Amino acid sequence: MKPIRYTIVPKHPAAHLFEVTLTLADPDPAGQRFMLPVWIPGSYMVREFARNIVTLRAFNEAGRKVRIEKTDKHTWQAAPVKGGGALTLRYEVYAWDLSVRAAHLDDTTGFFNGTSVFLAALGHEAAPCIVEIQRPAGSAYRNWRVATALPETRGTKRYGFGEYRAENYDELIDHPVTLGEFALATFKAHGVPHDVVIAGRVVALDMDRLAADLKRICEAQIALFEPKTKKTPVDRYVFMTQAVSDGYGGLEHRASTALICNRTDLPVLGRPETSEGYRTYLGLCSHEYFHTWNVKRIKPAAFAPYDLTRENYTSLLWLFEGFTSYYDDLMLVRSGRITPDQYFELVGKTIGAVLRGSGRLKQSVAESSFDAWVKYYRQDENAPNAIVSYYAKGSLVALTLDLAIRAQTDHRKSLDDVMRLLWQRYGRDFYRGKAHGVGEDEVEALFAEATGADLSGLFGEAVRGTRDLPLAELLAPFGVTLAADAGTNGKPSLGAKTRGGADCTLTAVHDGGAAQKAGLSAGDVLVAVDGLRVTGSNLDALLTRHQPGAMVEVHAFRRDELRVARVKLDGPEALRYKLTVGEAGGKRAEPAAQRKGRERWLRG
């Protein structure tokens, strides 16, 4: 097949417009069709990227217009090119989405995913692609560079404007691009270069520390999947981060990740301490890097290949996102970036987050995975009462299965063995012409094959069931005690989530909680408690004056109607769960077997 040529230029940065040109040498003689994806892999929601195409025109080789019409929300049909020859499309894309999922452009930076800017020529998806990335016009952009994992063509320097190549459309859209001025560092993980790109204003950024920390994390993950060869699945990897005033998120790609974080979370020169924000950022990097294996190459069968025109349903996101959420923090402790106590604190927060929502008792992680398109990514005020996160509870399912495997096999096997089998059977050769995914009904048998453990009852309970996981029981043989912990917060509770600001608004009301029993609902704006005005910042102080079980009078507006409710306050909420090595408050010497088992789990 002849290559498809694309050109993309930040044509009007102040207007947030990219101009894209697509030239197809051999269009369908009956009339060529084009499509823009409606979703981006890794973010399971139909986003309708075609709505951002502002203008679109088609031309033949002589530059004469060719008729082209939109046939549905994301597809265009061009008329046959008279006399044959190439067909060229020229279109503008509005890019004002500062996230990892779409495209963004202004006079300070640019970013795009291929799913937002590159139309697919239907029937030519297997054709090689050449992309010319042009510098925006004007001296203000003379210091801009290009960061991407796309391979350069001959004559284009790395980080430079010029031509890049992809083997096919699927590869083209799996390499995001950052444009602008950015901080850059490079390290090698088991011999493979990894770039760290930070765009956005950050003062006194310690890039050397960041690169050193990421190197340890990456090498730990490489060793997990390839303990003998330490071979990575990529020739080069790029971490690209947009630092902003308030933001958090990441999206995985086959040889890179796009990240967004609060600039204050990044490490500062001369400050060796590890802040909570920096730990969170390293956990995000660890999560997205783990996806290099788990979901970018080890995939559910429903994603092999992706159908980018509609939702792709699978009940296995608990395995691909949940297990990745388990390993992201575990890799921080295995790489020495956090301590075991800090790891247990993170696990305790996850347990608390899952147990606070009654949706966990109504929806299994398999159902949550399947419904991601319509429930998890479209949460409303009733979400805590109706759904469970396949990320958060999925990570606890992974923990549950890992501990059970280790206990049953006397530590000879673990979840690591399951991940290695998945990698060897499904992931290692995925982009080498042997692409096939994990079937919906294959997972349980794979666990048995990899470990020899009998997990049938636990699978039914943890994956397909809605009962709480037996974590306390499973942690005990590892010398870890699990208990609810309200911390220093002993105030009574309304049994609801609130949003501060000028007003205090209920954003979610928990099943069976004080607010729900009193008739309050999400969206109600609290006005007063026992005659004292409620603001966006003083509710806690007002509640602290009462004891759990006290009856208080609450005034609230529902739309424009004032309501009065008699609320019997709940007891303090368990804000988190505490994992403690040894018996809580005990002083007995710990059995050596418990300590060794725990060390093997945490050290890998």
C-alpha positions as CSV (number, residue, x, y, z in Angstrom):
1,M,0.0,0.0,0.0
2,K,1.1,3.5,-0.8
3,P,1.9,5.7,2.3
4,I,-0.8,8.2,3.5
5,R,0.8,11.6,4.1
6,Y,-0.4,13.9,6.8
7,T,0.7,17.4,7.7
8,I,-0.2,19.1,10.9
9,V,0.6,22.7,11.8
10,P,-0.5,24.9,14.8
11,K,-2.0,27.3,12.3
12,H,-3.7,29.8,14.7
13,P,-2.5,29.1,18.3
14,A,-4.4,32.0,19.8
15,A,-7.6,30.6,18.2
16,H,-6.7,27.1,19.2
17,L,-6.7,25.7,15.7
18,F,-4.6,23.0,14.2
19,E,-4.6,22.7,10.4
20,V,-4.3,19.2,9.1
21,T,-3.7,18.0,5.5
22,L,-4.2,14.4,4.5
23,T,-3.1,13.1,1.0
24,L,-4.3,9.7,-0.2
25,A,-2.5,8.6,-3.3
26,D,-5.0,5.8,-4.3
27,P,-8.5,6.7,-3.1
28,D,-11.4,4.4,-3.7
29,P,-12.5,4.9,-7.3
30,A,-16.1,4.7,-6.2
31,G,-15.6,7.5,-3.7
32,Q,-13.4,7.5,-0.6
33,R,-14.8,7.4,3.0
34,F,-13.0,8.9,6.0
35,M,-13.6,8.5,9.7
36,L,-12.5,10.1,13.0
37,P,-12.6,7.9,16.1
38,V,-15.4,8.6,18.6
39,W,-13.3,7.5,21.6
40,I,-9.7,7.1,22.6
41,P,-8.4,3.7,23.9
42,G,-7.8,3.8,27.6
43,S,-10.7,6.2,28.3
44,Y,-14.0,4.3,28.0
45,M,-16.4,7.0,26.9
46,V,-17.8,8.1,23.6
47,R,-16.4,11.6,23.2
48,E,-17.3,12.5,19.6
49,F,-14.0,14.1,18.6
50,A,-15.4,14.9,15.2
51,R,-17.4,17.8,16.8
52,N,-14.1,19.7,16.9
53,I,-13.6,19.7,13.1
54,V,-14.4,23.3,12.1
55,T,-13.9,23.2,8.4
56,L,-13.1,20.4,5.9
57,R,-12.5,20.6,2.2
58,A,-11.3,18.0,-0.4
59,F,-9.2,18.6,-3.6
60,N,-7.8,16.6,-6.5
61,E,-4.2,16.7,-7.7
62,A,-4.9,19.8,-9.8
63,G,-6.2,21.6,-6.7
64,R,-9.8,21.6,-7.8
65,K,-12.5,21.0,-5.2
66,V,-13.9,17.5,-4.8
67,R,-17.4,17.2,-3.3
68,I,-17.3,15.7,0.3
69,E,-20.3,15.2,2.6
70,K,-20.7,14.1,6.1
71,T,-22.8,10.9,6.3
72,D,-23.0,10.5,10.1
73,K,-21.5,12.1,13.2
74,H,-17.9,10.9,12.5
75,T,-17.8,9.8,8.8
76,W,-17.3,11.7,5.5
77,Q,-17.9,10.5,1.9
78,A,-15.9,12.1,-0.9
79,A,-17.1,12.0,-4.5
80,P,-15.0,9.9,-7.0
81,V,-11.9,11.7,-8.2
82,K,-12.4,12.3,-11.9
83,G,-9.6,10.8,-14.0
84,G,-8.2,9.2,-10.9
85,G,-5.2,10.5,-9.0
86,A,-4.6,11.5,-5.4
87,L,-7.2,13.0,-3.1
88,T,-6.3,15.7,-0.5
89,L,-8.3,16.8,2.5
90,R,-7.6,20.0,4.4
91,Y,-9.3,20.6,7.6
92,E,-9.1,22.6,10.9
93,V,-9.4,21.1,14.3
94,Y,-10.4,23.2,17.4
95,A,-8.1,22.2,20.2
96,W,-9.0,23.6,23.6
97,D,-9.2,20.5,25.9
98,L,-6.5,20.7,28.5
99,S,-6.5,17.0,29.3
100,V,-4.7,13.8,28.3
101,R,-7.6,12.6,26.1
102,A,-7.9,15.1,23.2
103,A,-6.0,18.1,21.8
104,H,-5.0,21.5,23.2
105,L,-3.3,24.5,21.6
106,D,-2.4,28.0,22.7
107,D,0.5,30.4,22.3
108,T,2.5,28.6,25.1
109,T,2.1,24.9,24.3
110,G,0.4,22.4,22.0
111,F,-0.6,18.8,22.5
112,F,-2.6,16.3,20.5
113,N,-3.7,12.7,20.4
114,G,-4.0,11.2,16.9
115,T,-7.6,10.2,17.6
116,S,-8.5,13.9,17.8
117,V,-6.7,15.1,14.6
118,F,-6.0,12.4,12.1
119,L,-8.8,11.2,9.9
120,A,-8.7,7.5,8.9
121,A,-9.0,6.6,5.2
122,L,-11.4,3.7,5.4
123,G,-10.0,0.6,3.7
124,H,-6.5,2.0,4.0
125,E,-6.0,1.5,7.8
126,A,-3.1,-0.9,7.2
127,A,-1.2,1.6,5.0
128,P,2.0,3.2,6.3
129,C,1.6,6.8,7.4
130,I,4.1,9.8,7.1
131,V,3.3,12.8,9.3
132,E,5.0,16.1,8.9
133,I,4.8,18.2,12.1
134,Q,5.4,21.9,11.3
135,R,6.4,24.7,13.5
136,P,3.9,27.5,14.0
137,A,4.8,30.7,12.1
138,G,6.4,33.5,14.0
139,S,9.6,34.2,16.0
140,A,7.7,33.6,19.2
141,Y,7.8,29.9,18.5
142,R,11.5,29.6,17.5
143,N,12.3,27.6,20.7
144,W,9.4,25.2,20.4
145,R,10.3,21.5,20.1
146,V,8.5,18.2,19.5
147,A,8.2,15.4,22.0
148,T,6.7,12.1,20.8
149,A,7.6,8.4,20.7
150,L,6.8,8.3,16.9
151,P,9.9,7.3,15.0
152,E,11.5,10.0,13.0
153,T,12.1,9.7,9.3
154,R,15.6,10.2,7.9
155,G,16.6,13.8,8.1
156,T,14.4,14.7,11.1
157,K,16.2,15.2,14.3
158,R,14.8,13.9,17.6
159,Y,12.6,16.5,19.3
160,G,12.7,18.5,16.0
161,F,10.0,19.6,13.6
162,G,9.9,17.4,10.5
163,E,8.6,14.0,9.4
164,Y,7.6,11.1,11.5
165,R,6.4,7.6,10.5
166,A,4.0,4.9,11.6
167,E,3.4,1.4,10.2
168,N,-0.3,1.9,10.1
169,Y,-3.2,4.0,11.4
170,D,-3.4,2.1,14.7
171,E,0.2,3.0,15.4
172,L,-0.3,6.6,14.2
173,I,-3.0,7.3,16.8
174,D,-1.1,5.6,19.6
175,H,1.6,8.2,19.9
176,P,0.6,11.5,21.4
177,V,2.6,14.6,20.6
178,T,3.7,17.6,22.8
179,L,4.8,20.8,21.2
180,G,6.4,23.8,22.8
181,E,9.2,24.6,25.3
182,F,9.7,21.9,27.8
183,A,12.1,20.5,30.3
184,L,13.8,17.3,29.1
185,A,15.7,14.5,30.8
186,T,16.8,11.0,29.5
187,F,17.7,7.9,31.4
188,K,18.2,4.2,30.4
189,A,16.2,1.4,32.1
190,H,17.9,-1.9,31.4
191,G,19.6,-0.3,28.4
192,V,16.6,1.3,26.8
193,P,16.3,5.1,26.6
194,H,13.4,6.8,28.4
195,D,12.6,10.5,28.0
196,V,11.0,12.6,30.7
197,V,9.2,15.7,29.3
198,I,7.7,18.4,31.5
199,A,5.7,21.2,29.8
200,G,4.3,24.1,31.7
201,R,5.8,26.6,34.1
202,V,7.7,24.9,37.0
203,V,10.2,26.7,39.2
204,A,13.3,24.9,40.4
205,L,12.3,21.5,38.9
206,D,14.6,18.7,40.0
207,M,14.7,16.7,36.7
208,D,17.7,14.6,37.8
209,R,15.8,13.3,40.8
210,L,12.7,12.6,38.8
211,A,14.7,10.7,36.2
212,A,16.5,8.7,38.8
213,D,13.2,7.8,40.6
214,L,11.5,6.8,37.3
215,K,14.5,4.7,36.3
216,R,14.1,2.6,39.5
217,I,10.4,2.2,38.9
218,C,10.7,1.2,35.3
219,E,13.5,-1.3,35.9
220,A,11.4,-3.0,38.6
221,Q,8.5,-3.4,36.2
222,I,10.7,-4.6,33.4
223,A,12.1,-7.2,35.8
224,L,8.6,-8.4,36.8
225,F,7.7,-9.3,33.3
226,E,11.1,-10.4,32.0
227,P,13.0,-11.5,35.1
228,K,15.7,-13.3,33.0
229,T,16.3,-11.1,30.0
230,K,15.2,-7.7,31.4
231,K,14.0,-7.0,27.9
232,T,11.6,-4.1,27.4
233,P,8.7,-4.2,24.9
234,V,9.8,-0.9,23.4
235,D,12.9,0.6,21.8
236,R,12.3,4.0,23.5
237,Y,9.7,5.3,25.9
238,V,8.5,8.9,26.6
239,F,6.8,10.2,29.8
240,M,5.2,13.5,28.8
241,T,3.6,15.7,31.5
242,Q,1.7,18.9,31.4
243,A,2.2,20.7,34.7
244,V,-0.8,22.9,35.6
245,S,-2.2,24.7,38.7
246,D,-4.7,22.0,39.4
247,G,-5.0,18.7,37.5
248,Y,-4.4,15.0,37.6
249,G,-4.6,12.2,35.1
250,G,-2.9,9.9,32.7
251,L,-3.4,8.0,29.5
252,E,-1.4,5.0,28.4
253,H,0.1,4.4,24.9
254,R,2.2,1.7,23.4
255,A,5.5,3.5,23.9
256,S,4.6,6.6,25.9
257,T,2.2,8.1,28.3
258,A,0.5,11.5,28.5
259,L,0.2,12.9,32.0
260,I,-1.2,16.0,33.7
261,C,-0.3,17.0,37.3
262,N,-0.3,19.9,39.7
263,R,3.0,21.7,39.3
264,T,3.5,21.7,43.0
265,D,3.6,17.9,43.0
266,L,6.9,17.8,41.1
267,P,10.3,17.5,42.9
268,V,12.1,20.7,43.9
269,L,15.8,21.3,43.7
270,G,17.4,21.2,47.1
271,R,14.5,19.6,48.8
272,P,15.2,15.9,49.3
273,E,11.9,15.1,51.1
274,T,9.2,13.2,49.3
275,S,5.9,15.0,49.5
276,E,2.5,13.3,49.3
277,G,1.9,15.0,46.0
278,Y,5.2,13.7,44.6
279,R,4.3,10.2,45.8
280,T,1.0,10.5,44.0
281,Y,2.7,11.7,40.8
282,L,5.2,8.8,40.9
283,G,2.2,6.4,41.4
284,L,0.6,7.9,38.3
285,C,3.7,7.4,36.3
286,S,4.0,3.8,37.6
287,H,0.4,3.1,36.7
288,E,0.7,4.3,33.1
289,Y,4.1,2.6,32.6
290,F,2.6,-0.8,33.8
291,H,0.0,-0.4,31.0
292,T,2.9,-0.8,28.5
293,W,2.4,-4.5,29.2
294,N,-1.1,-4.7,30.7
295,V,-3.7,-3.4,28.2
296,K,-1.4,-2.1,25.5
297,R,-0.2,-5.6,24.7
298,I,-2.0,-7.9,27.0
299,K,-5.5,-6.9,25.9
300,P,-9.1,-8.2,26.3
301,A,-10.3,-9.9,23.2
302,A,-12.8,-7.1,22.7
303,F,-9.9,-4.7,22.1
304,A,-8.0,-6.8,19.6
305,P,-8.5,-4.9,17.4
306,Y,-10.3,-1.8,18.7
307,D,-13.5,-0.7,16.9
308,L,-13.1,3.1,17.2
309,T,-16.6,3.8,15.8
310,R,-18.5,2.6,18.9
311,E,-18.3,1.3,22.4
312,N,-16.2,-1.9,22.9
313,Y,-17.6,-3.9,25.8
314,T,-15.6,-6.1,28.1
315,S,-16.1,-7.4,31.6
316,L,-12.4,-7.5,32.2
317,L,-11.4,-4.0,33.0
318,W,-11.0,-5.0,36.7
319,L,-8.0,-7.1,35.4
320,F,-6.5,-4.5,33.1
321,E,-7.2,-1.3,35.1
322,G,-7.7,-2.8,38.6
323,F,-4.5,-5.0,38.5
324,T,-2.6,-2.1,37.2
325,S,-3.8,0.0,40.1
326,Y,-2.6,-2.7,42.4
327,Y,0.9,-2.9,40.9
328,D,1.4,0.9,40.5
329,D,1.9,1.5,44.3
330,L,3.4,-2.0,44.9
331,M,6.1,-1.1,42.3
332,L,6.9,2.1,44.3
333,V,7.7,0.0,47.4
334,R,9.6,-2.6,45.4
335,S,11.7,0.0,43.8
336,G,12.4,1.7,47.1
337,R,10.6,4.9,46.3
338,I,8.3,4.5,49.3
339,T,8.5,2.6,52.5
340,P,6.3,-0.4,53.5
341,D,4.5,1.7,56.0
342,Q,3.7,4.3,53.3
343,Y,2.5,1.6,51.0
344,F,0.2,0.2,53.8
345,E,-1.2,3.8,54.2
346,L,-2.0,3.9,50.5
347,V,-3.7,0.5,50.6
348,G,-5.7,1.7,53.7
349,K,-7.0,4.7,51.8
350,T,-8.1,2.5,48.9
351,I,-10.0,0.2,51.3
352,G,-11.7,3.2,52.9
353,A,-12.7,4.6,49.5
354,V,-14.3,1.4,48.4
355,L,-16.1,0.6,51.7
356,R,-17.6,4.1,51.9
357,G,-19.8,3.5,48.9
358,S,-22.8,1.2,49.2
359,G,-22.6,0.7,45.4
360,R,-20.0,-2.0,46.1
361,L,-22.8,-4.2,47.5
362,K,-24.9,-3.8,44.3
363,Q,-22.4,-4.0,41.5
364,S,-19.6,-6.5,40.9
365,V,-16.3,-5.4,39.4
366,A,-17.1,-7.5,36.3
367,E,-20.4,-5.6,35.9
368,S,-18.6,-2.3,36.6
369,S,-16.2,-3.1,33.8
370,F,-18.9,-3.8,31.3
371,D,-20.9,-0.7,32.3
372,A,-17.8,1.6,32.2
373,W,-19.2,3.3,29.1
374,V,-22.5,4.3,30.6
375,K,-21.9,4.4,34.4
376,Y,-18.3,4.8,35.5
377,Y,-17.4,7.5,33.0
378,R,-20.8,9.2,33.4
379,Q,-21.2,9.3,37.1
380,D,-23.9,11.3,38.7
381,E,-24.8,12.3,42.3
382,N,-26.1,8.7,43.0
383,A,-22.9,7.0,41.9
384,P,-21.6,6.1,45.4
385,N,-24.9,4.3,46.0
386,A,-25.0,2.5,42.7
387,I,-21.6,1.6,41.3
388,V,-18.2,0.4,42.4
389,S,-14.9,1.4,40.8
390,Y,-13.2,-1.3,38.8
391,Y,-10.0,0.7,39.5
392,A,-10.2,0.8,43.3
393,K,-12.0,-2.4,44.1
394,G,-10.1,-4.1,41.2
395,S,-6.8,-3.3,42.9
396,L,-8.2,-4.8,46.1
397,V,-9.3,-7.9,44.1
398,A,-5.7,-8.2,42.9
399,L,-4.4,-7.9,46.5
400,T,-6.9,-10.5,47.6
401,L,-5.9,-13.0,44.9
402,D,-2.2,-12.3,45.4
403,L,-2.3,-12.9,49.1
404,A,-4.4,-16.1,48.6
405,I,-2.0,-17.5,46.0
406,R,1.0,-16.8,48.2
407,A,-0.7,-18.4,51.2
408,Q,-1.9,-21.5,49.3
409,T,1.5,-22.2,47.7
410,D,3.7,-21.3,50.6
411,H,5.0,-18.3,48.6
412,R,6.2,-20.5,45.7
413,K,3.7,-18.7,43.4
414,S,2.1,-15.3,43.3
415,L,0.1,-12.9,41.2
416,D,3.5,-12.0,39.5
417,D,3.4,-15.5,37.9
418,V,-0.1,-14.8,36.5
419,M,1.1,-11.6,35.0
420,R,4.1,-13.3,33.4
421,L,1.9,-16.0,31.9
422,L,-0.4,-13.4,30.4
423,W,2.6,-11.6,29.0
424,Q,4.1,-14.7,27.5
425,R,0.9,-15.9,26.0
426,Y,-0.9,-12.7,24.9
427,G,1.4,-9.7,25.1
428,R,4.9,-10.5,24.0
429,D,4.1,-10.9,20.3
430,F,1.1,-8.7,20.1
431,Y,2.5,-6.2,17.6
432,R,4.4,-9.0,15.7
433,G,1.5,-10.3,13.7
434,K,0.2,-12.5,16.4
435,A,-2.4,-10.1,17.9
436,H,-5.1,-11.9,20.0
437,G,-6.7,-10.9,23.2
438,V,-7.7,-12.6,26.5
439,G,-11.2,-14.1,26.3
440,E,-13.9,-13.2,28.8
441,D,-14.0,-16.8,30.1
442,E,-10.3,-17.6,30.0
443,V,-9.0,-15.7,33.1
444,E,-9.8,-18.1,35.9
445,A,-8.2,-21.0,34.1
446,L,-5.1,-18.9,33.5
447,F,-4.8,-18.3,37.2
448,A,-5.0,-22.0,37.9
449,E,-2.4,-22.8,35.2
450,A,0.0,-20.2,36.4
451,T,-0.2,-20.9,40.1
452,G,-1.8,-24.3,40.8
453,A,-4.0,-22.6,43.5
454,D,-7.7,-23.3,43.9
455,L,-9.2,-19.8,43.6
456,S,-12.7,-20.8,42.3
457,G,-14.6,-19.7,45.3
458,L,-12.6,-16.5,45.7
459,F,-13.1,-15.6,42.0
460,G,-16.9,-16.0,42.4
461,E,-16.8,-13.8,45.5
462,A,-14.3,-11.2,44.4
463,V,-15.0,-10.8,40.7
464,R,-18.6,-11.8,40.1
465,G,-19.9,-11.1,43.6
466,T,-20.7,-8.1,45.7
467,R,-19.7,-9.2,49.2
468,D,-16.8,-7.4,50.9
469,L,-13.4,-8.9,50.3
470,P,-11.9,-11.0,53.2
471,L,-8.8,-8.8,53.4
472,A,-8.3,-8.9,57.2
473,E,-8.3,-12.7,57.1
474,L,-5.9,-12.8,54.2
475,L,-3.5,-10.2,55.6
476,A,-3.2,-11.9,59.0
477,P,-0.7,-14.7,57.8
478,F,1.5,-11.9,56.6
479,G,1.6,-10.3,60.0
480,V,-0.6,-7.4,59.0
481,T,-3.7,-6.3,61.0
482,L,-6.5,-4.3,59.3
483,A,-8.8,-2.0,61.3
484,A,-11.0,0.9,60.6
485,D,-9.5,4.3,61.5
486,A,-11.3,7.6,61.8
487,G,-8.0,9.3,62.5
488,T,-8.3,12.5,64.5
489,N,-11.6,13.3,63.0
490,G,-14.2,12.4,65.7
491,K,-16.9,14.7,64.5
492,P,-20.4,13.4,63.7
493,S,-21.4,12.9,60.1
494,L,-24.3,13.9,57.9
495,G,-23.7,10.8,55.8
496,A,-23.2,12.9,52.7
497,K,-20.5,14.5,50.6
498,T,-20.4,18.3,50.3
499,R,-18.8,20.8,47.9
500,G,-17.5,24.0,49.4
501,G,-17.3,27.5,47.9
502,A,-19.6,30.4,48.6
503,D,-22.3,27.9,49.5
504,C,-22.2,24.4,51.0
505,T,-23.9,22.0,48.6
506,L,-24.6,18.3,49.1
507,T,-23.0,16.5,46.1
508,A,-23.9,12.9,47.2
509,V,-26.1,11.5,49.9
510,H,-25.2,8.0,51.1
511,D,-27.7,5.2,51.4
512,G,-29.0,5.0,55.0
513,G,-27.1,8.0,56.1
514,A,-28.4,10.8,58.3
515,A,-29.1,13.2,55.5
516,Q,-31.0,10.7,53.4
517,K,-33.1,9.6,56.4
518,A,-34.0,13.2,57.0
519,G,-35.1,13.7,53.4
520,L,-32.1,15.8,52.2
521,S,-30.9,15.1,48.6
522,A,-27.9,15.8,46.4
523,G,-28.0,19.3,45.1
524,D,-29.5,20.8,48.3
525,V,-27.7,23.9,49.5
526,L,-27.3,23.9,53.2
527,V,-28.2,27.3,54.8
528,A,-28.2,26.8,58.5
529,V,-27.6,24.2,61.3
530,D,-29.6,25.0,64.5
531,G,-30.0,28.6,63.4
532,L,-26.3,29.2,62.6
533,R,-25.4,30.0,59.0
534,V,-23.6,27.3,57.0
535,T,-20.9,28.4,54.5
536,G,-18.7,26.4,52.2
537,S,-16.0,26.2,54.9
538,N,-17.6,26.0,58.3
539,L,-19.8,22.9,58.3
540,D,-17.3,20.7,60.1
541,A,-16.9,23.3,62.9
542,L,-20.7,23.5,63.3
543,L,-21.0,19.7,63.5
544,T,-18.1,19.3,65.9
545,R,-20.2,21.1,68.5
546,H,-22.6,18.1,68.6
547,Q,-22.3,14.4,69.6
548,P,-23.2,11.5,67.3
549,G,-26.9,10.8,67.6
550,A,-27.8,14.4,68.4
551,M,-30.8,15.9,66.6
552,V,-30.2,19.1,64.7
553,E,-32.4,21.3,62.6
554,V,-31.1,21.9,59.1
555,H,-32.3,24.6,56.7
556,A,-31.6,24.0,53.1
557,F,-32.6,25.3,49.7
558,R,-33.7,22.8,47.0
559,R,-33.8,24.8,43.9
560,D,-35.6,28.0,45.1
561,E,-37.6,26.2,47.9
562,L,-36.5,26.4,51.5
563,R,-36.8,23.2,53.4
564,V,-36.4,22.3,57.1
565,A,-35.1,18.9,58.1
566,R,-34.6,17.3,61.5
567,V,-31.3,15.3,61.2
568,K,-30.1,12.7,63.6
569,L,-26.3,12.8,63.2
570,D,-24.4,9.7,62.3
571,G,-21.2,8.7,64.1
572,P,-17.7,9.5,62.7
573,E,-17.0,8.1,59.3
574,A,-14.0,5.8,58.9
575,L,-11.9,8.0,56.7
576,R,-9.5,5.3,56.0
577,Y,-8.4,1.8,57.1
578,K,-5.1,1.2,58.9
579,L,-2.8,-1.6,58.1
580,T,-0.5,-2.4,61.0
581,V,2.4,-4.8,61.1
582,G,1.8,-7.2,64.0
583,E,-1.2,-7.3,66.3
584,A,-2.7,-3.9,67.1
585,G,-1.2,-2.8,70.3
586,G,0.6,-6.1,70.8
587,K,4.2,-6.6,71.9
588,R,4.7,-10.3,71.1
589,A,7.6,-11.2,68.8
590,E,6.5,-11.7,65.3
591,P,6.9,-15.2,63.8
592,A,9.7,-15.4,61.3
593,A,7.4,-17.0,58.7
594,Q,5.1,-14.0,58.7
595,R,8.0,-11.5,58.3
596,K,9.6,-13.5,55.5
597,G,6.3,-13.9,53.7
598,R,5.6,-10.2,54.0
599,E,9.0,-9.3,52.7
600,R,8.7,-11.6,49.7
601,W,5.3,-9.9,48.9
602,L,6.7,-6.4,49.1
603,R,10.1,-7.0,47.6
604,G,9.0,-9.2,44.8
